[in-house]
Every structure is written in C-alpha cells, then in structure tokens.
Amino acid sequence: MKKVLFIAPNFPPAGGIGVQRSIALVKGLRLEGYEPIVLTVSKTDIQRVGSRIYEAPMLEILEMGIEIHRVHAGQPYDVTDYLIKKRLYRFLWTFGYPWFWERFSFWPKNALAKASELIEQEKIELIYSSSAPYTAMELAMRLKRKHQVKWVNDIRDPWTEHFGWIWPSKLHWIWSRWKEKRMLKHSDRIVVVTPEMKEYYGNRKYLNPDNIHVITNGF
C-alpha cells in the first residue's frame, strides 16, 4: 500500500469533534488502499491544553495496526501559565503574536525533523494534514517545500473568517490572512466539510476551485 504521512494535532486519546474527523479520515485512507502513518502531539500536550483523555478510540486505532508518532509541541507552558496567573499574558499575545499565534504554534518547528525522517525512511510522496489547529497546515507546508511531496490540506473551519477566533488587532488579522494565503497556495488539494466552505474558498482568486473538494463530517 502507498504510505501517507497524516498530520493532525487533534488525534486520540484527545477528545472533540476534530479528533472524530481525524479518526474517520485515517480509516478512510486505509479503506482506499493507503497506509497512514500518523504524526501528532504528545499526550502531555493534550493534557496541558485542557483536552480530556479518551482511551477507547486510541485502542481502536492501535488495533488497526496504524503507526503513530508523537512529538512534543515545545510550548513554554510554565511561562504562559505564570503570565496568565499574573494577568500579563495579553502583552505576550499582542507583541509576540508571530510566535504565539496558536496553542501549538511551536510544534511545526519541533516536529519538522521527525516528519522529514519519516518521509525519507518510508519513501512517502503524499502528506495529508487535518486542521484546526492550523499548525498542521504550517508543518505540512514546510514539508512540501523541503521534500517536494504532494499535500492534501483538510480544513474543518475557515481560519481568518472563523467566528470563534480572536485577534489582538486588525494588523494581527492581516498577518494571519497573509499566512493563510501562503499555506493555501502551497496545497495541491484542499478538502473542506461543506459545499458552502468550498464556495467560500473557491471565490479566492489565487485558488483553483477544481482543486477544492468536499468531504462532510461523517462522510
């Protein structure tokens, strides 16, 4: 079977709807004749960001014989916890936004070496990332540029138009918009969860609508 590097910070034993989609995609890849090799964050990272641990889905994945690799996100949790306690974190969030733009923002740098090792050892020619967290997109983009592999970019929610995302200022939103555009342009295929999302991304002039596909939650 053709091997695929599946990049998803939201993966068992974490809980949540994003995790359920990751599980379904991994199963779907296997059914379509691919062998997914999963790259995700550590269990410690899952616990530090407040996600609940559910072991049952993890056992199901392991029983399928799917290979899983975990890399610590490298986030300075103790520093951020201290700043939050002292009500100073907003200063770091505002002035250090390029480094603290998302909860696993350090993970792409930390995971790059391991991901590159897997690509070279397993002769992987295709990577599949599932976002959010959007750091999965950043890691996938770095790998595509470094190894010239194909990249399928699965997106559950729009990033810069996300109703639940908060930016410190309009300038920070502009920076995020630029970053989003850069990642999307490097994607060989984009997968979204609704026809409305396909139309939303298809209206962006720098994207080819024919390269955007819909896979709904639950398929």
Order of alpha helices (4+ residues) and beta strands (2+ residues): beta-alpha-beta-alpha-alpha-beta-alpha-alpha-alpha-beta-alpha-beta-alpha-beta-alpha-beta
